Amino acid sequence: MVFTTVVNFVRARGPDEFWRKRKIFKLAAHYIGRPRNCYSITIRSVHRALAYATKGRALKKQDMRELWTQRINAGCEQHGMQYRTFQDGLYRNDVLLNRKVLADLAIWEPRTFEALAIISQNVPDSDEDGSSNK
């Protein structure tokens, strides 16, 4: 396509506009009604949905962390411990397990979690410099 004037060149958006709109319409393919078909409404709906999706990812991480903490806390209560002392005891014994693993152990392997609770209660004595040379 040859453009004789600058005005025609600016007005003809060509295939770029098609693919730009297609990308937005593909994101809105599951919508119902005008948010699916009308571009000006579609773009607002898609941008709002993407913003909610971004917030949702952070909220999902927060929810999972709270769930794992509750599960570990429940496991600690079964063994007469507090969550904070359990975590501190594991750290001092160099047992470096994250919340997700500890929560899974508390639910699916209670005997292993009980062993971890016993380990966290037996905190080793350490010197002032942090090394234990006996």
Number of C-alpha atoms within 10 A of each C-alpha: 6 6 10 8 8 8 9 11 13 9 8 12 10 10 9 10 11 10 11 10 14 13 11 18 20 11 17 19 12 10 14 9 9 11 19 20 14 11 16 10 12 22 18 13 18 19 13 12 14 13 11 11 12 11 11 12 11 10 12 11 11 11 12 13 14 13 15 19 17 14 19 26 18 18 23 22 12 14 12 10 17 15 17 10 14 19 20 15 21 20 14 16 14 10 14 11 12 10 18 16 11 21 23 15 19 23 14 10 12 14 12 13 21 17 11 20 22 16 17 22 16 13 14 11 10 11 9 7 6 8 9 10 6 4
